[in-house]
Amino acid sequence: MENFYEPDFDPDGPPLQEEQQLENVGSTTARSVTIDMPHARSVTIDAPHAESQPAKKCKLVDPTKEWKRRSPFWDHYSFSTVKGKDGKLVRYATCIHCHVAKYKADPKYAYLAANPLPTPEFDQKVFCRMFADAIMYHSYPLSIVEHVKLREMLTYLNSKVRHITRNTILKYCLLEHKRLKSMLHEILADVNSRICFTCDCWSACTSRGFLTLTAHFIDNNWNLKSRILNFRYFPPPHRGVDIYLFVVGLIKEWNLEGKTFSMTCDNAGSMDVMVARLKSDLQTFGTLPLGGRFFHVRCCAHILNLIVQSGMKVIDASVLKVRETVNYIAGSDNRLVLFEKCVVDSKSNFVGKLLIDCATRWNSTYQMLKRALEAKDALNLFAIVDTSFDFGLSADEWNVVDFVCKFLEPFYNITVMFSGSDYPTANLYFRNIVAIEKLLVVAHTHTVASIQSMATVMMEKFEKYWSDYSILLAIAVLLDPRYKMHFVKTALGKLYVHAEVEDFEGGDMSVGGAESSVDSYLNSPLVPRNTESFNILEFWKSQASTFPVISRMAKDVLAVPITSVASESSFSMGGRVLTKYRSALRTDNVEAFVTTQNWLYGYLKDDEVQECFEVMKEVQPDIDFDSLPTEEQ
């Protein structure tokens, strides 16, 4: 059997340091190094500036034996072992791209040294375009192209680089913005579904106001898209009528007045005025389906925030004790060290640190309580060890804190779930809001008076906004083949009397002349809820020929965003572009940078937002009524 040679290093293993690589292929300071390979050609490597050392010996390998090919290098080759003319086995590696280049088992680095890969010719325009992309992706200042040390590094990497000014790189950024805007115009004109909007106003660190308009739609391939159309400077006054005139101008700028389906915004009075006037305008032209009955969608995240904030105003004293405890420990380095010692001494599994909440942000209060419960044993020990500490909680008080934390958890998880922008959220609303109502009903009967009071206040706020959502977003859950009418009847039956459920079921669900197709869909078997990776858009894409009318309706309804979080995300992007250190940017350039970043890379998330989205991935889409906490729990 013929023996082949392989270098001492493993080409599939971890990459070697440069010195090791040079040793393995021979000396780099000798004028030439020859590696003798029996039964194969010899390889000579020119190395004019290194000191002479003998080449490393190679070890024998069996050409019939397979080896693990972990290195990406091998992904570009296919392997074969054939008999040579002398009847001995020879292993070849063939390039999978050209199918022509065929090599024997030469040492990898020796071969590459003898046959260097071609280096692409430097292109100054490509360099400028890539630099512009980096600026828009990372929100770098334009002046970065003039930084001395960066220029030195670029010159070192390639002496052909011609350094440019901030004005030149700005031109490349604006050219990219213009190109992408033209493409987006064509996409929106070609899409065969309606467009849903979110709108909000923002005040930058420079005290200048901006208005963002975001389009949400399902494209012709049944992919949900969310694109920031405008991040426009909005001078005062910011009254409802001024917002209306501004927004209608932006919609006409994109030629979308004939494709509008809904507008999602918060509960500010100025936004109510804007939506009412915009709805009246679009109705005049007859472009709104069903006379604009479903046009105005209030931000669900904002509603949930109002509901929980109202309850937090009558929060239990036990929660206030936790807040005082965290503030007390965080207020001194000595107390922090003592608390860390208590974590060890109590053999607690607590990892990390306690969180201080912001009284006006209920989600931070939830995070504070959750972390404090994890450190319960250490906090109890701290209350004993520190004689100056007088905020210790009793067992009953810890039980109340535990209930409040469990009570807030569904609100937190549902808020995060509602805030997604890369998957439909309209079909998620109904079943989760029903779960929240069930939660409030349970809390309303709790034995602790403060929790009863909190639930009562929250229920009043909940009922204030319920009627605005029950129709459109109930239709969305009917379009989810895992739930349909069966879920609506079951869920409402747990909360209301049977007559009210019949009233809902008796509503007109016909769509034009498609009564039979609606009945056929509603009576078809449910898709199992535990189906992994179920994609509702893929489902309706596959059913488009079976239920053409309903699928078109699903395309419009499922695109409706139930929160204005997309606008909040654009404000985060704007806050990275326009900072106190970068406050002289022209407002039209701010819009170009924010929108282009979104069109190229979507919603880039900072660490805090990314953490929220990681939590969202863990949230189960269904909430089991039986799993909700009761007063005994």
C-alpha positions in Angstrom: 0.0 0.0 0.0 1.4 3.4 -0.9 2.1 5.8 2.0 1.1 9.4 1.8 2.6 12.2 3.9 0.8 14.7 6.1 2.4 17.5 8.2 2.7 17.2 12.0 -0.2 19.6 12.6 -3.8 18.6 12.1 -5.2 20.6 9.2 -8.7 20.0 10.7 -7.7 21.0 14.2 -7.4 24.5 15.7 -5.4 27.0 13.7 -1.7 27.1 14.5 0.1 30.2 15.4 2.1 31.7 12.6 5.4 30.5 14.0 4.1 26.9 14.2 2.9 27.1 10.6 6.2 28.3 9.4 8.0 25.5 11.2 5.8 22.9 9.7 6.5 23.9 6.1 10.2 24.4 6.7 12.4 27.4 7.2 11.2 30.8 5.9 14.6 32.4 5.9 16.3 29.9 3.6 16.3 30.8 0.0 14.3 27.7 -0.8 12.9 24.8 1.1 12.2 21.5 -0.6 9.8 19.0 0.9 10.4 15.5 -0.5 7.2 13.5 -1.0 7.7 9.9 -2.2 5.2 8.9 -4.9 4.3 12.5 -5.5 5.9 15.7 -6.8 8.2 17.6 -4.6 7.2 21.1 -3.5 9.8 24.0 -3.4 8.9 27.1 -1.4 10.8 30.3 -1.9 11.5 32.1 1.4 14.2 34.7 0.8 14.4 36.3 4.3 14.4 33.6 6.9 17.1 31.7 8.8 17.8 28.2 7.5 16.4 25.3 9.5 15.7 21.7 8.5 12.1 21.0 7.5 9.8 19.2 10.0 9.4 15.5 9.2 6.0 14.4 8.0 4.1 11.5 9.4 2.7 8.6 7.3 -1.1 8.4 6.8 -3.1 5.6 5.3 -4.9 6.9 2.1 -7.8 4.4 2.7 -8.6 5.7 6.2 -11.1 8.5 6.6 -10.3 11.4 9.0 -12.5 14.0 10.5 -12.6 17.1 8.4 -13.6 19.9 10.8 -11.9 22.7 9.0 -14.0 24.9 6.6 -11.0 24.5 4.2 -12.3 21.0 3.3 -15.8 22.2 2.4 -14.4 23.2 -1.0 -13.1 19.8 -2.0 -14.5 16.3 -2.7 -12.3 13.3 -2.0 -11.6 10.1 -3.9 -9.1 7.2 -3.6 -8.1 5.5 -6.8 -5.5 3.1 -8.0 -2.5 4.5 -9.7 -0.8 3.0 -12.8 1.3 1.0 -10.5 -1.8 -0.4 -8.8 -1.2 1.5 -5.6 -3.9 3.6 -3.9 -3.7 7.4 -4.3 -6.0 9.9 -2.6 -7.1 13.0 -4.5 -8.9 16.2 -3.4 -10.9 17.8 -6.2 -12.2 21.4 -6.1 -16.0 21.4 -6.1 -16.2 24.8 -7.8 -14.1 24.3 -10.9 -14.1 20.4 -10.9 -10.7 20.7 -12.6 -8.1 21.4 -9.9 -7.1 18.0 -8.6 -4.4 17.6 -6.0 -2.6 14.7 -4.2 -2.2 14.7 -0.5 0.3 17.6 -0.2 0.6 19.3 3.2 -1.9 22.1 3.1 0.3 25.0 4.1 3.2 23.8 1.9 0.8 23.7 -1.1 -0.7 27.1 -0.3 2.8 28.6 0.1 3.8 27.3 -3.3 0.5 28.2 -4.9 -0.8 31.4 -3.3 -4.4 32.2 -3.8 -5.0 35.2 -6.1 -5.5 38.4 -4.3 -8.4 40.5 -5.7 -7.4 43.9 -7.1 -8.1 46.8 -4.8 -11.1 48.8 -5.8 -11.4 52.3 -4.2 -15.2 52.5 -5.0 -15.9 49.2 -3.3 -13.8 50.3 -0.3 -15.9 53.5 0.0 -19.2 51.6 -0.3 -18.1 49.1 2.4 -17.0 52.0 4.6 -20.4 53.7 4.1 -22.2 50.4 5.0 -20.1 50.1 8.2 -21.0 53.7 9.2 -24.7 53.0 8.7 -24.6 49.6 10.5 -22.7 50.7 13.5 -23.9 54.4 13.6 -20.3 55.6 13.4 -19.7 59.4 13.1 -18.8 60.5 9.6 -15.6 61.9 10.9 -14.3 58.4 11.5 -12.9 58.4 7.9 -10.5 61.3 9.0 -9.2 59.6 12.2 -5.5 59.5 12.0 -4.8 56.1 13.5 -7.5 54.5 11.4 -6.0 55.9 8.3 -2.6 54.6 9.4 -4.1 51.1 9.8 -5.8 51.2 6.4 -2.6 52.3 4.7 -0.8 49.4 6.4 -3.4 46.9 5.2 -3.3 48.2 1.6 -1.0 51.0 0.4 -3.4 51.7 -2.5 -6.1 53.1 -0.2 -6.8 56.7 -1.0 -8.1 58.4 2.1 -11.4 60.3 1.9 -13.2 63.1 3.8 -16.4 63.1 5.7 -18.1 64.8 2.8 -17.1 62.1 0.4 -18.3 59.3 2.6 -21.6 61.2 3.2 -22.2 61.2 -0.6 -21.8 57.4 -0.6 -24.2 57.0 2.3 -26.8 59.2 0.6 -26.4 57.4 -2.8 -27.2 54.1 -1.0 -30.2 55.7 0.7 -31.5 56.9 -2.7 -31.0 53.5 -4.3 -32.8 51.6 -1.5 -35.6 54.2 -1.3 -36.3 53.7 -5.0 -36.4 49.9 -4.5 -38.8 50.2 -1.6 -41.1 52.4 -3.7 -41.2 49.6 -6.3 -41.9 46.9 -3.7 -44.7 48.8 -2.1 -46.3 49.6 -5.5 -46.1 45.9 -6.5 -47.3 44.3 -3.2 -50.8 42.8 -3.5 -51.8 43.3 0.1 -52.7 46.4 2.1 -50.3 48.4 4.3 -50.6 48.9 8.0 -48.9 51.8 9.7 -47.5 52.7 13.1 -46.8 56.3 14.0 -45.2 58.1 16.9 -43.4 61.3 17.9 -40.0 61.6 19.5 -37.9 64.4 21.0 -34.1 64.0 20.5 -31.3 65.0 22.9 -31.1 68.2 20.8 -34.7 69.0 21.8 -35.7 68.7 18.1 -38.9 66.7 17.4 -39.1 63.8 14.9 -42.1 61.8 13.6 -41.6 58.3 12.5 -43.9 56.4 10.1 -43.5 52.7 9.7 -45.1 50.4 7.2 -46.1 46.8 8.0 -47.2 44.5 5.2 -47.0 40.9 4.0 -45.2 40.7 0.7 -46.1 38.6 -2.3 -44.1 35.7 -0.9 -46.0 35.8 2.4 -43.2 37.2 4.4 -44.0 39.9 7.0 -42.1 43.1 6.4 -41.6 46.1 8.6 -40.0 49.2 7.1 -39.4 52.6 8.5 -40.7 54.9 5.7 -39.8 58.2 7.4 -37.9 59.5 10.4 -38.7 63.1 9.6 -38.0 66.3 11.5 -41.3 67.6 12.9 -41.2 71.2 13.9 -43.8 72.5 16.5 -46.6 72.8 17.2 -47.4 69.1 17.7 -51.2 69.3 17.9 -53.4 66.6 16.5 -54.3 68.5 13.4 -50.6 69.2 12.7 -49.7 65.6 13.1 -52.5 64.7 10.7 -51.3 67.1 8.0 -47.8 65.8 8.4 -48.7 62.1 8.3 -51.1 62.4 5.3 -48.3 64.2 3.4 -45.9 61.3 4.1 -48.4 58.7 3.1 -49.0 60.5 -0.2 -45.2 60.8 -0.7 -45.1 57.0 -0.9 -48.4 56.8 -2.9 -50.0 54.6 -0.3 -53.3 56.4 0.3 -55.1 53.7 -1.8 -53.5 50.8 0.1 -53.9 51.8 3.7 -55.6 49.3 6.1 -54.9 50.4 9.7 -53.0 52.8 11.9 -51.5 51.8 15.3 -50.6 54.4 17.8 -50.7 55.2 21.5 -53.5 56.7 23.5 -52.4 60.4 23.3 -55.2 62.8 22.6 -53.3 64.3 19.7 -53.0 60.9 18.1 -56.7 60.3 18.4 -57.3 63.5 16.5 -54.8 62.6 13.9 -56.3 59.1 13.3 -59.9 60.5 13.2 -59.0 63.1 10.5 -56.9 60.6 8.5 -59.7 58.1 8.6 -62.2 60.7 7.4 -59.9 61.6 4.5 -59.4 58.1 3.4 -63.1 57.3 3.7 -63.9 60.2 1.4 -61.8 58.5 -1.3 -63.4 55.2 -0.6 -60.1 53.4 0.0 -60.7 52.0 3.5 -62.2 48.5 3.7 -65.5 48.2 5.7 -65.7 52.0 5.9 -62.6 52.2 8.1 -64.2 50.2 11.0 -60.9 48.6 11.9 -58.7 51.5 11.0 -57.7 52.7 14.5 -55.7 50.2 16.5 -54.5 51.3 20.0 -51.1 50.2 21.1 -51.6 47.1 23.3 -48.3 47.5 25.0 -49.3 51.0 26.0 -52.6 49.7 27.2 -51.1 46.9 29.3 -48.7 49.5 30.7 -51.6 51.7 31.8 -53.4 48.8 33.3 -50.4 47.6 35.4 -49.3 51.1 36.4 -52.8 51.8 37.8 -52.5 48.7 39.9 -48.9 49.6 41.1 -50.3 52.8 42.6 -51.9 50.7 45.3 -49.1 48.2 45.6 -48.7 46.2 48.8 -46.3 47.3 51.6 -44.3 44.1 51.2 -43.2 45.2 47.7 -42.2 48.6 49.1 -40.1 46.7 51.7 -38.2 44.9 48.9 -37.5 48.2 47.2 -36.2 49.7 50.4 -34.0 46.5 51.0 -32.4 46.7 47.6 -31.8 50.4 47.9 -30.3 49.9 51.4 -27.9 47.2 50.2 -26.9 49.1 47.0 -26.3 52.3 48.9 -23.0 51.1 50.5 -20.0 49.1 49.3 -19.6 47.6 52.8 -23.2 46.4 52.7 -22.8 45.0 49.2 -19.7 43.0 50.4 -21.8 41.8 53.4 -24.6 40.7 51.2 -22.2 38.7 48.9 -20.9 37.0 52.1 -24.5 36.2 53.0 -25.1 34.6 49.6 -22.2 32.3 50.2 -23.0 31.5 53.9 -26.7 30.8 53.1 -25.7 28.4 50.3 -28.0 30.3 48.0 -28.1 29.6 44.3 -28.4 33.3 43.6 -26.1 34.5 40.9 -25.8 38.1 39.7 -26.9 41.2 41.6 -30.0 42.8 43.0 -31.8 45.1 40.7 -33.1 48.6 41.7 -36.4 49.4 40.0 -37.8 52.6 38.6 -41.1 53.3 40.3 -42.7 54.5 37.0 -41.7 51.4 35.1 -43.6 48.4 36.3 -41.5 45.9 34.3 -38.4 47.0 36.3 -40.4 46.4 39.5 -41.2 42.9 38.3 -37.5 42.2 37.5 -36.6 43.6 41.0 -39.1 41.2 42.7 -38.0 38.2 40.6 -34.3 38.8 41.5 -35.1 39.4 45.2 -37.1 36.1 45.4 -34.1 34.3 44.0 -31.9 35.8 46.7 -34.5 35.3 49.5 -32.3 33.1 51.7 -29.4 35.5 51.5 -31.7 38.5 52.2 -33.1 36.8 55.3 -29.6 36.1 56.6 -28.6 39.7 55.8 -31.5 41.0 57.9 -30.1 39.0 60.9 -26.4 39.9 60.4 -26.8 43.6 59.8 -28.1 45.1 63.1 -28.9 48.4 61.4 -31.2 46.8 58.9 -34.9 47.1 59.7 -36.6 46.2 56.4 -36.7 42.4 56.9 -39.6 40.5 55.5 -41.7 37.9 57.3 -42.7 34.6 55.8 -46.2 36.0 55.0 -44.7 39.1 53.4 -42.5 36.9 51.2 -45.6 35.0 50.2 -47.3 38.2 49.1 -44.2 39.2 47.1 -44.1 35.8 45.5 -47.8 36.2 44.5 -47.3 39.7 43.1 -44.3 38.5 41.1 -46.3 35.6 39.6 -49.1 38.0 39.0 -46.9 40.4 37.0 -45.1 37.7 35.1 -47.8 37.1 32.5 -48.1 40.8 31.9 -44.4 41.0 31.3 -44.2 38.0 29.0 -47.2 39.1 27.0 -45.9 42.6 26.6 -42.6 41.2 25.2 -44.5 38.8 23.0 -46.7 41.6 21.6 -43.6 43.7 20.9 -42.3 41.5 18.1 -41.9 42.9 14.6 -40.7 39.9 12.6 -43.7 37.7 13.1 -47.5 38.4 13.1 -48.9 39.6 16.4 -52.6 40.2 15.6 -53.5 36.5 16.1 -51.6 36.5 19.5 -53.8 39.2 21.1 -57.1 37.7 21.9 -56.0 34.5 23.7 -53.5 36.4 25.8 -55.8 39.2 26.7 -58.4 36.6 27.8 -55.7 35.1 30.0 -55.0 38.4 31.6 -58.7 39.0 32.3 -58.8 35.6 33.9 -55.8 36.6 36.0 -57.5 39.7 37.2 -60.6 37.8 38.1 -58.6 35.4 40.3 -56.7 38.3 41.9 -59.9 40.1 42.6 -60.9 37.3 45.1 -57.5 37.1 46.9 -57.6 37.2 50.7 -55.0 40.0 50.9 -56.9 43.3 50.8 -54.1 45.2 49.0 -54.0 42.6 46.2 -57.8 42.8 45.9 -57.6 46.6 45.6 -54.8 46.4 43.0 -56.9 43.9 40.9 -60.0 46.1 41.2 -58.2 49.2 39.8 -56.6 47.2 37.0 -59.9 45.6 36.0 -61.5 49.0 35.7 -58.8 50.2 33.4 -59.0 46.9 31.5 -62.7 47.2 30.8 -62.2 50.7 29.6 -60.2 49.5 26.6 -61.6 46.0 26.0 -64.4 47.1 23.6 -62.0 48.8 21.2 -60.3 45.5 20.5 -62.7 42.7 20.7 -63.8 42.7 17.1 -60.8 43.0 14.8 -58.4 41.1 16.9 -61.0 38.3 17.6 -61.1 38.0 13.8 -57.4 37.6 13.8 -57.6 34.6 16.2 -60.3 33.0 14.0 -57.7 33.1 11.2 -55.3 31.1 13.3 -56.1 27.5 12.3 -55.0 26.3 15.8 -57.9 28.1 17.5 -60.7 29.4 15.3 -64.2 29.7 16.8 -63.7 26.9 19.2 -61.1 28.8 21.2 -63.2 32.0 21.2 -66.3 30.2 22.6 -64.3 28.2 25.1 -62.3 31.3 26.4 -65.4 33.5 26.6 -67.3 30.8 28.2 -64.9 30.7 31.1 -65.4 34.4 31.7 -69.0 35.3 30.6 -72.5 33.9 30.7 -73.5 31.6 27.8 -75.8 34.2 26.3 -73.0 36.6 25.7 -71.0 33.9 24.0 -74.0 33.3 21.7 -74.1 37.0 20.9 -70.5 36.9 19.7 -70.9 33.7 17.7 -74.0 35.1 16.1 -72.0 38.0 14.5 -71.9 38.2 10.7 -68.7 36.4 9.6 -69.5 36.4 5.9 -67.0 38.0 3.4 -68.8 39.1 0.4 -70.3 36.0 -1.3 -67.9 33.6 0.3 -70.1 32.3 3.1 -69.6 28.7 2.1 -65.8 29.0 2.1 -65.9 30.6 5.5 -68.0 27.8 6.9 -65.7 25.3 5.2 -62.6 26.8 6.8 -64.2 27.1 10.3 -65.5 23.6 10.2 -62.2 22.1 9.1 -60.0 20.3 11.7 -57.8 22.4 14.0 -54.1 22.3 13.5 -52.5 20.8 16.6 -51.3 23.5 19.0 -48.1 21.6 19.8 -47.0 21.6 16.2 -43.4 22.6 16.3 -42.3 25.7 14.3 -45.9 26.4 13.1 -45.9 29.3 10.8 -49.3 30.9 10.2 -48.1 32.8 7.1 -46.8 29.6 5.6 -50.2 28.0 6.4 -52.2 30.7 4.5 -49.7 30.6 1.7 -50.5 26.9 1.2 -54.2 27.6 1.5 -54.4 30.5 -1.0 -55.9 28.3 -3.7 -58.3 26.5 -1.4 -59.6 29.7 0.4 -58.6 32.6 -1.9 -60.9 35.2 -0.3 -60.1 34.3 3.3 -56.3 34.1 2.5 -56.5 37.7 1.1 -58.2 38.8 4.3 -55.6 37.0 6.4 -52.9 38.8 4.5 -54.3 42.1 5.6 -55.4 41.3 9.1 -52.3 39.4 10.1 -50.1 42.3 9.1 -51.7 44.6 11.7 -49.2 45.4 14.4 -50.9 45.5 17.8 -48.2 47.7 19.3 -46.2 50.7 18.2 -43.0 49.2 19.4 -41.6 49.4 15.9 -41.7 53.2 16.3 -40.0 52.9 19.7 -37.2 50.8 18.0 -36.7 53.5 15.4 -36.3 56.0 18.3 -33.6 53.8 19.7 -31.9 53.8 16.3 -32.3 57.6 16.1 -30.8 57.9 19.6 -27.6 56.2 18.4 -27.3 58.4 15.3 -28.1 61.7 17.0 -26.2 62.0 20.3 -24.9 64.8 22.4 -21.5 64.2 20.8 -23.0 64.2 17.3 -25.7 66.8 17.5 -24.8 68.9 14.4 -26.1 66.4 11.9 -28.6 67.8 9.4 -32.1 66.5 10.1 -32.5 65.1 6.6 -29.2 63.2 7.0 -30.5 61.8 10.3 -33.6 60.5 8.4 -31.3 59.0 5.7 -29.1 57.1 8.3 -32.0 55.7 10.3 -34.1 54.6 7.4 -31.2 53.1 5.4 -30.0 51.2 8.5 -33.5 49.7 8.8 -33.8 48.9 5.1 -30.4 47.1 5.1 -30.3 45.5 8.5 -33.8 45.7 10.1 -34.2 46.8 13.7 -30.7 46.6 15.3 -31.2 46.0 19.0 -29.2 47.4 21.9 -28.3 45.2 24.8 -31.5 46.0 26.8 -33.8 45.4 23.9 -31.9 42.3 22.9 -32.4 40.9 26.4 -36.1 41.5 26.0 -36.2 39.6 22.7 -34.2 36.7 24.2 -37.0 36.5 26.9 -39.6 36.6 24.1 -38.1 33.5 22.5 -38.7 31.6 25.8 -42.3 32.7 26.1 -44.9 30.1 25.3 -47.5 31.3 22.9 -50.3 29.8 24.9 -51.2 30.5 28.4 -53.1 27.7 30.2 -55.9 29.0 32.3 -55.3 26.3 34.9 -51.6 27.3 35.3 -52.4 30.8 36.4 -51.7 31.5 40.1 -54.5 31.4 42.6 -54.7 32.9 46.0 -53.6 29.6 47.5 -50.5 29.6 45.4 
